[in-house]
Amino acid sequence: MKALGIISFENSQANVGGLDDYRPVPAISFLGRYRIIDFILSNMTNSGIDNVHVYCKEKPRNLFDHLGAGQQYNINSKRGQLRILYGEKSFAAEVYNNDIANYMLNMQYIEEDSNPYVIVAPSYFIYSLDFTNVLQQHIESKSDITVLYTNTSEAKEHFLDCDTLTMDKDKRITEIGHNRGKRKSAAISLEAYVLSKNLFIELVKKASETSSLYWFRDILNDSLEELTVTGYGIKGFVGCINSLSEYFRITMALSDRATAKGLFKPGWPIYTQTNDSAPTIYGKTSDVCGSVIANGCVIEGTVADSVVSRNVTIRKGAIIKNSIILPGAYIGENAKLDHVIVDKYAIIHHVKELKGTAEEPVYVKRRDRI
């Protein structure tokens, strides 16, 4: 596929409270065995994209550890490469750390790439898509830019702070707005763009000259009248992990097999870093139902409608309901958790009950002891 894949980082409104204090959003554990970035990266490599740039906004260590050289994503190292890029200079304020600034700091790698097209997409949108079809339609339509979107009738509750698209009958985009939760239905931009590499470079440099606070979506919005920008709608499961409540909701939704079929499709593997841990041990006192359980766990208590990651210990008498337990956590005897997110290596032993709601799950910090 003659396209450079660029995985951009999340917009300034995204805040996965607590979880992103210790790692960038793309590196957050998801569904027991994955990281958030695995889905967009698998979409690209499954589509035949061998050259991928991954941009990291901050705290790159966890992303380096997870991605490595990219072999697990089926990237052909003889003709392709996975680069993890980030701004190597400090920014005067967080507001200056935007996608345009990072593209400019790494422009050399974009200009040197031999592919005539670029496909730009962030990692915090979760969906499955063959970009081959998108690029083919982009070329055939002779559009300057193709923008991916999904239609939703739940815009008041979900996809808050995401970009919205207004299109005419020919799918030409006439306006890029913002979802403030005031309308029930909306076309939600996936912030994924297909365009020629030369036009991408031109727009990035123009945005940098216009304002140091511009994101790519800002220069795109400015260019709607002079460029032909069209929408490409996708179906199936789409989620945007831009808050702690959405992280919780989407994880819980995908633990249901029927919902997960809209994301996990035959012949379209989701790659991740493998972990050769032992099978989970279920004790005589264990009772597990409606849950996703990863390898390496020891479960002696009750787990219902939850997602339990690798190497988690749940002791006798503990009751875990509607919760997400990240790798290496320890849940002591008789602890009761309901609508709780437990971060990696946390220990819950002395406090015997934690209860949140779907809208406001309780979050236990990484390596915390409570």
Backbone hydrogen bonds in HBPLUS format (Angstrom, degrees):
<---DONOR---> <-ACCEPTOR-->    atom                        ^
c    i                          cat <-CA-CA->   ^        H-A-AA   ^      H-
h    n   atom  resd res      DA  || num        DHA   H-A  angle D-A-AA Bond
n    s   type  num  typ     dist DA aas  dist angle  dist       angle   num
A0003-ALA N   A0001-MET O   2.95 MM   2  5.72 138.5  2.13 100.4  90.2     1
A0004-LEU N   A0117-TYR O   2.82 MM 113  6.25 158.5  1.86 145.1 146.8     2
A0119-ILE N   A0004-LEU O   2.89 MM 115  6.20 158.8  1.93 159.3 160.0     3
A0005-GLY N   A0051-ASN O   2.92 MM  46  6.16 171.2  1.93 164.9 161.9     4
A0053-HIS N   A0005-GLY O   2.70 MM  48  6.11 161.1  1.74 160.9 165.3     5
A0006-ILE N   A0119-ILE O   2.86 MM 113  6.03 170.5  1.87 155.3 154.3     6
A0121-ALA N   A0006-ILE O   2.92 MM 115  6.39 157.6  1.97 164.6 170.8     7
A0007-ILE N   A0053-HIS O   2.73 MM  46  6.07 169.3  1.74 171.2 174.8     8
A0055-TYR N   A0007-ILE O   2.89 MM  48  6.04 176.5  1.89 167.3 167.2     9
A0008-SER N   A0121-ALA O   2.97 MM 113  5.78 136.3  2.17 114.6 125.5    10
A0014-ALA N   A0011-ASN O   3.20 MM   3  5.84 158.4  2.25 117.5 123.2    11
A0015-ASN N   A0242-ASN O   3.01 MM 227  5.68 168.2  2.03 127.4 127.1    12
A0020-ASP N   A0016-VAL O   3.26 MM   4  5.73 150.9  2.35 146.7 150.7    13
A0021-ASP N   A0018-GLY O   3.07 MM   3  5.21 162.4  2.10 110.2 113.5    14
A0027-ALA N   A0024-PRO O   2.96 MM   3  5.57 144.5  2.09 119.0 128.8    15
A0028-ILE N   A0025-VAL O   3.14 MM   3  5.43 172.7  2.14 119.7 121.0    16
A0037-ILE N   A0026-PRO O   2.98 MM  11  4.59 156.0  2.04 141.1 133.3    17
A0036-ILE N   A0028-ILE O   3.11 MM   8  5.87 142.7  2.26 150.8 161.4    18
A0030-PHE N   A0034-TYR O   2.77 MM   4  5.01 154.0  1.83 136.1 133.7    19
A0034-TYR N   A0030-PHE O   2.98 MM   4  5.01 144.6  2.11 164.1 160.1    20
A0038-ASP N   A0035-ARG O   3.02 MM   3  5.56 151.3  2.10 116.1 124.5    21
A0041-LEU N   A0037-ILE O   3.11 MM   4  6.13 165.4  2.13 162.4 166.8    22
A0042-SER N   A0038-ASP O   2.94 MM   4  5.81 147.7  2.04 132.0 140.7    23
A0043-ASN N   A0039-PHE O   3.00 MM   4  6.20 151.7  2.08 141.7 149.6    24
A0044-MET N   A0040-ILE O   3.08 MM   4  6.35 154.1  2.15 144.1 149.9    25
A0045-THR N   A0041-LEU O   3.00 MM   4  6.28 170.8  2.01 152.7 154.7    26
A0046-ASN N   A0042-SER O   2.82 MM   4  5.74 160.5  1.85 148.3 154.5    27
A0047-SER N   A0043-ASN O   3.16 MM   4  6.13 130.9  2.41 130.5 142.0    28
A0047-SER N   A0044-MET O   3.09 MM   3  5.09 131.3  2.34  94.6 108.1    29
A0049-ILE N   A0044-MET O   3.03 MM   5  5.37 160.9  2.07 149.6 146.0    30
A0048-GLY N   A0045-THR O   3.07 MM   3  5.13 161.7  2.10 105.9 110.2    31
A0081-GLN N   A0050-ASP O   2.89 MM  31  6.28 131.7  2.13 130.7 141.5    32
A0052-VAL N   A0081-GLN O   2.97 MM  29  6.41 163.4  2.00 161.3 166.2    33
A0083-ARG N   A0052-VAL O   2.92 MM  31  6.34 166.6  1.94 164.2 168.7    34
A0054-VAL N   A0083-ARG O   2.72 MM  29  6.02 165.7  1.74 164.1 169.3    35
A0085-LEU N   A0054-VAL O   2.68 MM  31  5.90 163.4  1.70 156.0 162.1    36
A0056-CYS N   A0085-LEU O   2.82 MM  29  6.16 154.6  1.89 161.0 169.0    37
A0063-LEU N   A0060-PRO O   3.02 MM   3  5.29 120.3  2.39 105.6 121.1    38
A0064-PHE N   A0060-PRO O   2.96 MM   4  6.22 158.3  2.00 162.2 169.2    39
A0065-ASP N   A0061-ARG O   2.98 MM   4  6.27 162.6  2.01 154.7 159.3    40
A0066-HIS N   A0062-ASN O   3.05 MM   4  6.21 152.8  2.12 140.9 147.7    41
A0067-LEU N   A0063-LEU O   2.94 MM   4  5.99 173.8  1.94 156.2 158.3    42
A0068-GLY N   A0064-PHE O   3.00 MM   4  5.58 158.0  2.05 142.0 149.1    43
A0070-GLY N   A0067-LEU O   3.01 MM   3  5.52 139.7  2.18 146.2 146.0    44
A0073-TYR N   A0070-GLY O   3.04 MM   3  5.48 156.9  2.10 113.3 120.6    45
A0074-ASN N   A0071-GLN O   3.08 MM   3  5.49 156.1  2.14 120.4 120.4    46
A0079-ARG N   A0076-ASN O   3.21 MM   3  5.85 141.6  2.37 113.5 121.8    47
A0080-GLY N   A0076-ASN O   2.66 MM   4  5.36 129.8  1.91 155.0 171.7    48
A0096-TYR N   A0093-ALA O   3.05 MM   3  5.77 155.9  2.11 119.9 126.2    49
A0097-ASN N   A0094-GLU O   2.96 MM   3  5.36 155.5  2.02 113.3 121.2    50
A0098-ASN N   A0096-TYR O   2.96 MM   2  5.64 132.4  2.20 104.3  90.5    51
A0102-ASN N   A0098-ASN O   3.27 MM   4  6.55 157.1  2.33 149.1 155.2    52
A0103-TYR N   A0099-ASP O   2.87 MM   4  6.14 152.5  1.94 152.9 161.0    53
A0104-MET N   A0100-ILE O   2.96 MM   4  6.19 160.6  2.00 153.5 158.4    54
A0105-LEU N   A0101-ALA O   3.07 MM   4  6.29 151.6  2.15 141.0 148.6    55
A0106-ASN N   A0102-ASN O   3.18 MM   4  6.31 130.3  2.44 136.1 147.6    56
A0106-ASN N   A0103-TYR O   3.16 MM   3  5.20 137.2  2.35  96.4 108.4    57
A0107-MET N   A0104-MET O   3.36 MM   3  4.89 168.4  2.37 103.0 101.8    58
A0109-TYR N   A0106-ASN O   3.11 MM   3  5.90 133.8  2.34 120.6 128.8    59
A0110-ILE N   A0107-MET O   3.08 MM   3  5.15 121.7  2.43  98.8 113.7    60
A0111-GLU N   A0107-MET O   2.92 MM   4  6.13 171.1  1.92 166.7 168.1    61
A0112-GLU N   A0108-GLN O   3.04 MM   4  6.12 149.6  2.13 144.0 152.0    62
A0113-ASP N   A0110-ILE O   3.29 MM   3  5.47 147.5  2.40 101.9 110.8    63
A0197-LYS N   A0116-PRO O   2.82 MM  81  5.49 170.0  1.83 131.2 131.9    64
A0118-VAL N   A0195-LEU O   2.87 MM  77  5.75 165.5  1.89 177.7 176.2    65
A0195-LEU N   A0118-VAL O   3.24 MM  77  5.75 162.2  2.27 158.7 163.6    66
A0120-VAL N   A0193-TYR O   2.85 MM  73  5.12 162.4  1.89 154.4 157.6    67
A0193-TYR N   A0120-VAL O   2.73 MM  73  5.12 146.8  1.83 143.5 154.8    68
A0241-ILE N   A0124-TYR O   2.85 MM 117  5.31 163.1  1.87 163.3 162.4    69
A0126-ILE N   A0239-GLY O   2.73 MM 113  5.09 164.6  1.75 152.3 157.9    70
A0239-GLY N   A0126-ILE O   3.07 MM 113  5.09 149.2  2.17 135.8 144.8    71
A0135-LEU N   A0131-PHE O   2.91 MM   4  6.12 167.4  1.93 156.0 157.9    72
A0136-GLN N   A0132-THR O   3.02 MM   4  6.19 158.9  2.07 146.2 152.4    73
A0137-GLN N   A0133-ASN O   3.05 MM   4  6.23 162.5  2.09 145.8 149.9    74
A0138-HIS N   A0134-VAL O   2.89 MM   4  6.09 153.1  1.96 147.1 155.7    75
A0139-ILE N   A0135-LEU O   2.97 MM   4  6.21 158.8  2.01 151.3 155.4    76
A0140-GLU N   A0136-GLN O   2.99 MM   4  6.20 166.7  2.01 150.9 154.9    77
A0141-SER N   A0137-GLN O   2.86 MM   4  5.88 152.5  1.94 148.2 154.8    78
A0142-LYS N   A0139-ILE O   3.22 MM   3  5.26 145.1  2.35  99.5 109.5    79
A0144-ASP N   A0228-THR O   2.85 MM  84  5.15 141.6  2.00 136.8 149.0    80
A0145-ILE N   A0228-THR O   3.17 MM  83  6.54 159.3  2.21 151.2 152.1    81
A0230-THR N   A0145-ILE O   2.96 MM  85  6.45 153.6  2.03 163.6 165.3    82
A0146-THR N   A0194-VAL O   2.94 MM  48  5.04 159.2  1.98 144.5 151.3    83
A0194-VAL N   A0146-THR O   2.86 MM  48  5.04 152.0  1.94 144.9 153.0    84
A0147-VAL N   A0230-THR O   2.80 MM  83  6.14 162.1  1.83 160.1 166.3    85
A0232-TYR N   A0147-VAL O   2.80 MM  85  5.92 145.4  1.92 152.1 151.3    86
A0148-LEU N   A0192-ALA O   3.02 MM  44  5.44 162.7  2.05 150.1 155.5    87
A0190-LEU N   A0148-LEU O   2.95 MM  42  5.55 174.3  1.96 139.0 138.9    88
A0149-TYR N   A0232-TYR O   3.05 MM  83  6.06 151.2  2.14 140.3 138.6    89
A0234-ILE N   A0149-TYR O   2.98 MM  85  6.34 146.9  2.09 162.1 172.4    90
A0150-THR N   A0188-ILE O   2.95 MM  38  5.30 148.6  2.05 139.6 149.0    91
A0188-ILE N   A0150-THR O   2.81 MM  38  5.30 158.3  1.86 161.5 154.3    92
A0152-THR N   A0186-ALA O   3.01 MM  34  5.65 157.1  2.06 160.7 168.1    93
A0186-ALA N   A0152-THR O   3.02 MM  34  5.65 150.4  2.11 153.5 160.6    94
A0157-GLU N   A0154-GLU O   3.12 MM   3  5.64 141.7  2.27 110.7 120.1    95
A0158-HIS N   A0154-GLU O   2.85 MM   4  5.87 168.1  1.87 166.4 170.5    96
A0155-ALA N   A0184-LYS O   2.87 MM  29  5.04 153.2  1.94 149.4 142.8    97
A0162-CYS N   A0159-PHE O   3.23 MM   3  5.51 155.2  2.30 127.2 126.5    98
A0161-ASP N   A0179-ASN O   2.85 MM  18  5.08 166.2  1.87 158.6 154.5    99
A0179-ASN N   A0162-CYS O   2.85 MM  17  5.49 163.8  1.87 168.0 173.1   100
A0189-SER N   A0163-ASP O   2.90 MM  26  5.30 157.4  1.95 132.1 138.6   101
A0164-THR N   A0177-GLY O   3.18 MM  13  4.86 158.4  2.23 100.4 105.2   102
A0177-GLY N   A0164-THR O   2.79 MM  13  4.86 157.7  1.84 137.0 143.4   103
A0165-LEU N   A0187-ALA O   2.88 MM  22  5.47 152.4  1.96 151.8 159.5   104
A0166-THR N   A0175-GLU O   2.93 MM   9  5.08 153.8  2.00 154.8 154.6   105
A0174-THR N   A0166-THR O   2.76 MM   8  5.66 165.2  1.79 156.9 162.2   106
A0168-ASP N   A0172-ARG O   2.96 MM   4  5.50 151.7  2.04 144.7 151.6   107
A0171-LYS N   A0168-ASP O   2.99 MM   3  5.31 156.2  2.05 121.4 121.8   108
A0231-GLY N   A0171-LYS O   2.85 MM  60  5.42 152.2  1.92 150.8 159.8   109
A0173-ILE N   A0229-VAL O   2.72 MM  56  5.65 168.3  1.73 159.4 163.6   110
A0200-PHE N   A0196-SER O   3.02 MM   4  6.25 158.6  2.07 149.8 156.3   111
A0201-ILE N   A0197-LYS O   2.98 MM   4  6.21 165.3  2.00 153.9 156.6   112
A0202-GLU N   A0198-ASN O   2.99 MM   4  6.18 158.7  2.04 143.6 150.1   113
A0203-LEU N   A0199-LEU O   2.89 MM   4  6.10 161.5  1.92 154.2 157.9   114
A0204-VAL N   A0200-PHE O   2.94 MM   4  6.13 160.4  1.97 153.5 159.0   115
A0205-LYS N   A0201-ILE O   3.03 MM   4  6.20 166.8  2.05 153.2 156.2   116
A0206-LYS N   A0202-GLU O   2.98 MM   4  6.13 152.2  2.06 142.6 151.1   117
A0207-ALA N   A0203-LEU O   2.85 MM   4  6.01 155.8  1.91 147.8 154.0   118
A0208-SER N   A0204-VAL O   2.99 MM   4  6.22 156.0  2.05 146.4 152.9   119
A0209-GLU N   A0205-LYS O   3.05 MM   4  6.27 149.6  2.14 143.1 150.5   120
A0210-THR N   A0206-LYS O   2.93 MM   4  6.11 139.7  2.10 141.5 153.1   121
A0211-SER N   A0207-ALA O   3.07 MM   4  6.25 172.8  2.07 161.0 159.4   122
A0214-TYR N   A0211-SER O   3.29 MM   3  5.38 169.1  2.30 106.6 109.7   123
A0218-ASP N   A0215-TRP O   2.98 MM   3  5.31 137.3  2.17 104.8 116.8   124
A0220-LEU N   A0216-PHE O   2.99 MM   4  6.18 150.5  2.08 149.4 158.8   125
A0221-ASN N   A0217-ARG O   2.96 MM   4  6.04 151.7  2.04 136.1 143.1   126
A0222-ASP N   A0218-ASP O   3.03 MM   4  6.31 150.8  2.12 142.0 149.9   127
A0223-SER N   A0219-ILE O   3.17 MM   4  6.23 127.3  2.46 131.6 143.8   128
A0223-SER N   A0220-LEU O   3.06 MM   3  5.09 136.7  2.26  96.9 109.3   129
A0227-LEU N   A0223-SER O   2.94 MM   4  5.83 144.8  2.07 160.2 167.9   130
A0237-PHE N   A0262-GLY O   3.21 MM  25  4.82 162.8  2.25 109.1 112.5   131
A0247-TYR N   A0243-SER O   2.97 MM   4  6.21 153.3  2.04 147.0 154.7   132
A0248-PHE N   A0244-LEU O   3.00 MM   4  6.23 157.5  2.05 146.1 151.8   133
A0249-ARG N   A0245-SER O   2.88 MM   4  6.08 164.3  1.91 144.5 149.3   134
A0250-ILE N   A0246-GLU O   2.87 MM   4  5.84 172.1  1.87 150.3 153.0   135
A0251-THR N   A0247-TYR O   3.11 MM   4  6.08 158.8  2.16 140.5 146.8   136
A0252-MET N   A0248-PHE O   2.99 MM   4  6.15 165.8  2.01 153.0 157.1   137
A0253-ALA N   A0249-ARG O   2.86 MM   4  6.05 154.6  1.93 148.2 156.0   138
A0254-LEU N   A0250-ILE O   3.00 MM   4  6.16 159.0  2.05 149.0 153.3   139
A0255-SER N   A0252-MET O   3.27 MM   3  5.24 147.3  2.38  95.9 105.4   140
A0256-ASP N   A0253-ALA O   3.20 MM   3  5.77 161.6  2.24 111.1 116.6   141
A0260-ALA N   A0256-ASP O   2.96 MM   4  6.14 162.2  1.99 158.3 164.2   142
A0261-LYS N   A0257-ARG O   3.20 MM   4  6.40 133.3  2.43 142.9 152.4   143
A0262-GLY N   A0259-THR O   3.06 MM   3  5.81 159.0  2.10 120.1 125.7   144
A0263-LEU N   A0260-ALA O   2.91 MM   3  5.32 160.7  1.95 114.1 120.6   145
A0264-PHE N   A0260-ALA O   2.82 MM   4  5.95 171.9  1.83 175.1 174.6   146
A0268-TRP N   A0265-LYS O   3.07 MM   3  5.45 144.9  2.20 140.5 137.3   147
A0277-SER N   A0275-ASN O   2.90 MM   2  5.70 135.3  2.10 105.6  92.4   148
A0296-GLY N   A0278-ALA O   2.69 MM  18  4.93 133.4  1.90 154.5 166.0   149
A0281-ILE N   A0297-CYS O   2.83 MM  16  6.15 163.7  1.85 157.7 155.8   150
A0299-ILE N   A0281-ILE O   2.89 MM  18  6.20 172.8  1.89 174.5 176.9   151
A0283-GLY N   A0299-ILE O   2.77 MM  16  6.01 170.7  1.78 157.9 161.2   152
A0286-SER N   A0283-GLY O   3.11 MM   3  5.25 164.8  2.14 109.3 113.2   153
A0287-ASP N   A0301-GLY O   3.03 MM  14  6.35 146.4  2.14 141.3 139.6   154
A0303-VAL N   A0287-ASP O   2.85 MM  16  6.26 158.8  1.89 150.9 156.0   155
A0289-CYS N   A0303-VAL O   2.98 MM  14  6.48 152.2  2.05 157.2 166.2   156
A0305-ASP N   A0289-CYS O   3.02 MM  16  6.48 152.9  2.09 147.3 155.9   157
A0292-VAL N   A0306-SER O   2.95 MM  14  6.45 153.0  2.02 154.4 162.4   158
A0308-VAL N   A0292-VAL O   2.80 MM  16  6.15 170.2  1.81 172.4 175.3   159
A0294-ALA N   A0308-VAL O   2.92 MM  14  6.15 149.3  2.02 153.5 163.6   160
A0311-ASN N   A0295-ASN O   3.15 MM  16  6.65 150.7  2.24 139.2 148.2   161
A0298-VAL N   A0312-VAL O   2.94 MM  14  6.42 155.3  2.00 153.1 158.9   162
A0314-ILE N   A0298-VAL O   2.82 MM  16  6.20 165.2  1.84 169.1 172.4   163
A0300-GLU N   A0314-ILE O   2.75 MM  14  5.87 161.7  1.78 162.8 169.3   164
A0302-THR N   A0318-ALA O   2.79 MM  16  6.09 166.8  1.81 165.6 163.7   165
A0320-ILE N   A0302-THR O   2.78 MM  18  6.04 167.4  1.79 151.7 155.9   166
A0304-ALA N   A0320-ILE O   2.83 MM  16  6.22 159.4  1.87 163.7 170.8   167
A0322-ASN N   A0304-ALA O   3.09 MM  18  6.59 148.6  2.19 154.6 164.3   168
A0307-VAL N   A0323-SER O   2.97 MM  16  6.46 156.4  2.03 156.4 164.1   169
A0325-ILE N   A0307-VAL O   2.86 MM  18  6.27 167.3  1.88 166.3 170.6   170
A0309-SER N   A0325-ILE O   2.87 MM  16  5.97 159.1  1.91 157.4 164.5   171
A0328-GLY N   A0310-ARG O   3.05 MM  18  6.58 151.6  2.14 153.7 161.8   172
A0313-THR N   A0329-ALA O   3.04 MM  16  6.49 162.2  2.07 156.3 161.3   173
A0331-ILE N   A0313-THR O   2.78 MM  18  6.03 167.2  1.79 161.3 165.9   174
A0315-ARG N   A0331-ILE O   2.92 MM  16  6.16 173.5  1.93 166.2 167.4   175
A0318-ALA N   A0315-ARG O   3.16 MM   3  5.87 161.7  2.19 136.8 140.4   176
A0334-ASN N   A0316-LYS O   3.28 MM  18  6.62 143.3  2.42 126.4 136.9   177
A0319-ILE N   A0335-ALA O   2.82 MM  16  6.33 155.8  1.88 157.8 165.7   178
A0337-LEU N   A0319-ILE O   2.87 MM  18  6.26 164.7  1.89 164.4 169.2   179
A0321-LYS N   A0337-LEU O   2.85 MM  16  6.08 161.0  1.88 153.9 160.5   180
A0339-HIS N   A0321-LYS O   3.17 MM  18  6.69 149.8  2.26 148.0 155.7   181
A0324-ILE N   A0340-VAL O   2.90 MM  16  6.35 158.6  1.95 156.5 163.4   182
A0342-VAL N   A0324-ILE O   2.88 MM  18  6.31 162.4  1.91 164.6 170.5   183
A0326-LEU N   A0342-VAL O   2.87 MM  16  5.94 167.8  1.89 164.8 168.9   184
A0345-TYR N   A0327-PRO O   3.15 MM  18  6.60 147.1  2.27 140.6 150.5   185
A0330-TYR N   A0346-ALA O   2.89 MM  16  6.33 158.6  1.94 161.6 167.5   186
A0348-ILE N   A0330-TYR O   2.90 MM  18  6.26 168.0  1.92 168.0 171.2   187
A0332-GLY N   A0348-ILE O   2.73 MM  16  5.86 167.5  1.75 172.9 171.9   188
A0335-ALA N   A0332-GLY O   3.42 MM   3  5.88 160.7  2.46 129.9 128.0   189
A0336-LYS N   A0352-LYS O   2.72 MM  16  5.91 146.6  1.83 133.4 144.2   190
A0354-LEU N   A0336-LYS O   2.89 MM  18  6.33 156.7  1.94 165.3 172.3   191
A0338-ASP N   A0354-LEU O   3.03 MM  16  6.41 147.9  2.13 152.1 161.6   192
A0356-GLY N   A0338-ASP O   2.86 MM  18  6.25 159.3  1.90 156.1 163.1   193
A0362-VAL N   A0339-HIS O   3.09 MM  23  6.55 154.0  2.16 155.7 152.5   194
A0341-ILE N   A0362-VAL O   2.74 MM  21  6.08 162.9  1.77 170.5 176.6   195
A0364-VAL N   A0341-ILE O   2.86 MM  23  6.20 165.3  1.88 168.1 169.8   196
A0343-ASP N   A0364-VAL O   3.02 MM  21  5.89 162.0  2.06 148.2 154.1   197
A0346-ALA N   A0343-ASP O   3.34 MM   3  5.96 156.2  2.40 136.6 134.5   198
A0367-ARG N   A0344-LYS O   2.97 MM  23  6.28 153.9  2.04 154.7 163.0   199
A0347-ILE N   A0368-ASP O   2.80 MM  21  6.22 162.7  1.83 161.8 167.8   200
A0370-ILE N   A0347-ILE O   2.92 MM  23  6.36 165.1  1.94 167.6 172.0   201
A0351-VAL N   A0370-ILE O   2.74 MM  19  5.78 141.9  1.88 120.3 132.7   202
A0357-THR N   A0360-GLU O   3.15 MM   3  4.97 168.6  2.17 107.6 111.1   203
A0368-ASP N   A0365-LYS O   3.18 MM   3  5.27 157.6  2.23 125.5 122.3   204
